[in-house]
Amino acid sequence: YLQGLKDGLLIYEVDRFDVKGKALLQRNAKYYVVDSAFRKFLLSRTDSDRGHILENIVYLELVRRGYHVYVGHQQNGEIDFVAKKPHRLEYYQVSYTVMEDATLRRELSPLEQLDDNYPKYLLTMDVLHKTDNHNGIEQKNVLDWLLE
């Protein structure tokens, strides 16, 4: 079924990328729909799924901007997106909100474990008066980021 959906250009398959070994992994790919309206069509209730919808939108925008996009794999978790262009690498975490301290810690933790100097971003729907910086990790409002 997944192959049929991919062949029908209804979903994208996103491979996992081992951020420590800098290599593609051959298992446990994630899938994103080409149109987030499919989710509303297939699932009667999507209120509690805002974070996944937002993640799907960010994936589509990264692809539109010309990045090769992977899901970052770490031993103790995952990074939502590793976005690659020639001579450029960026890391992204996406969360609907990080107003609760526990959620903020959970989202920052995978990025803090990285030992390189590539740009790291936390994209949320939280209203920010300016770009927040968490030890080198930029937190941006996702709507502002989409309009860049």
C-alpha positions as CSV (number, residue, x, y, z in Angstrom):
1,Y,0.0,0.0,0.0
2,L,2.8,2.4,0.9
3,Q,4.5,1.8,-2.5
4,G,1.2,2.5,-4.2
5,L,0.8,5.8,-2.3
6,K,4.3,6.8,-3.2
7,D,3.9,5.8,-6.9
8,G,0.6,7.8,-6.9
9,L,2.6,10.9,-5.6
10,L,0.3,11.1,-2.5
11,I,3.1,10.6,0.1
12,Y,6.8,11.3,0.5
13,E,9.1,8.7,2.0
14,V,11.8,10.3,4.2
15,D,14.8,8.2,5.1
16,R,16.6,8.3,8.5
17,F,20.0,9.8,8.7
18,D,22.5,8.8,11.4
19,V,23.7,12.2,12.7
20,K,26.7,10.8,14.5
21,G,28.0,8.6,11.7
22,K,26.7,10.9,8.9
23,A,25.2,8.0,7.0
24,L,21.8,7.1,5.7
25,L,20.0,4.3,7.5
26,Q,18.0,1.6,5.5
27,R,15.1,1.2,7.9
28,N,12.2,2.9,9.7
29,A,11.5,5.7,7.1
30,K,8.8,8.3,8.0
31,Y,6.1,9.4,5.6
32,Y,4.6,12.8,4.9
33,V,1.5,13.6,2.8
34,V,1.8,15.9,-0.2
35,D,-1.3,17.8,0.9
36,S,-2.2,18.2,4.6
37,A,-5.9,18.3,3.7
38,F,-5.7,14.5,3.2
39,R,-5.4,14.2,6.9
40,K,-8.6,16.1,7.5
41,F,-10.3,13.9,4.8
42,L,-9.1,10.6,6.3
43,L,-9.3,11.4,10.0
44,S,-12.5,12.9,11.3
45,R,-10.8,14.6,14.2
46,T,-7.4,16.3,13.8
47,D,-7.6,18.8,16.7
48,S,-5.0,16.9,18.8
49,D,-2.8,16.4,15.8
50,R,-1.7,20.0,15.2
51,G,2.0,19.2,15.9
52,H,2.1,16.5,13.2
53,I,0.3,18.8,10.7
54,L,2.8,21.5,11.5
55,E,5.7,19.1,11.0
56,N,4.3,18.0,7.7
57,I,4.1,21.7,6.5
58,V,7.7,22.3,7.6
59,Y,8.8,19.2,5.7
60,L,7.1,20.4,2.5
61,E,8.6,23.9,2.8
62,L,12.1,22.5,3.2
63,V,11.6,20.4,0.1
64,R,10.3,23.5,-1.7
65,R,13.4,25.4,-0.7
66,G,15.6,22.8,-2.4
67,Y,16.8,20.8,0.6
68,H,17.3,17.0,0.7
69,V,15.4,16.2,3.9
70,Y,16.0,13.3,6.3
71,V,14.9,12.4,9.7
72,G,17.8,12.6,12.1
73,H,18.5,9.4,14.1
74,Q,20.3,9.5,17.4
75,Q,20.8,6.8,20.0
76,N,18.5,8.6,22.5
77,G,15.9,10.1,20.2
78,E,15.4,11.8,16.8
79,I,15.7,15.1,15.2
80,D,12.7,16.0,13.2
81,F,14.6,17.1,10.1
82,V,18.2,17.2,8.8
83,A,18.1,19.5,5.8
84,K,21.0,19.2,3.4
85,K,22.2,21.2,0.4
86,P,25.7,21.2,-1.1
87,H,28.0,22.6,1.5
88,R,25.1,23.3,3.9
89,L,23.5,21.3,6.7
90,E,20.7,22.5,9.1
91,Y,18.8,20.8,11.9
92,Y,15.1,21.4,12.7
93,Q,12.9,20.5,15.6
94,V,9.2,21.3,15.2
95,S,6.6,21.6,18.0
96,Y,3.3,23.3,18.1
97,T,4.2,24.9,21.4
98,V,7.0,24.8,24.0
99,M,5.4,27.0,26.6
100,E,5.7,24.2,29.2
101,D,9.2,23.8,30.4
102,A,9.1,20.0,30.1
103,T,8.2,20.3,26.4
104,L,10.9,22.8,25.7
105,R,13.5,20.5,27.3
106,R,12.3,17.5,25.3
107,E,12.5,19.4,22.0
108,L,15.9,21.0,22.7
109,S,17.5,17.8,24.0
110,P,18.2,16.1,20.7
111,L,19.7,19.3,19.3
112,E,21.9,19.9,22.3
113,Q,23.4,16.4,21.9
114,L,24.9,17.4,18.5
115,D,28.6,18.1,18.6
116,D,28.9,20.1,15.4
117,N,28.4,23.8,14.6
118,Y,25.7,23.6,11.9
119,P,22.6,25.8,12.4
120,K,20.0,24.4,14.7
121,Y,16.4,25.6,14.8
122,L,13.3,25.1,16.9
123,L,10.1,26.1,15.1
124,T,6.9,26.7,17.0
125,M,3.6,28.5,16.8
126,D,4.5,30.4,20.0
127,V,4.4,34.2,19.6
128,L,7.9,35.6,20.1
129,H,8.9,39.2,20.2
130,K,12.3,38.3,18.8
131,T,14.2,35.2,17.9
132,D,14.9,33.3,21.1
133,N,18.3,31.6,21.5
134,H,18.8,28.5,23.6
135,N,22.6,28.0,23.8
136,G,23.0,28.4,20.0
137,I,19.6,26.9,19.1
138,E,17.4,29.5,17.5
139,Q,13.7,29.3,18.3
140,K,11.6,30.9,15.6
141,N,7.9,31.4,15.1
142,V,7.1,29.0,12.2
143,L,4.8,31.5,10.4
144,D,7.7,34.0,10.3
145,W,10.1,31.2,9.2
146,L,7.6,30.3,6.4
147,L,7.6,33.9,5.2
148,E,11.4,34.2,5.0
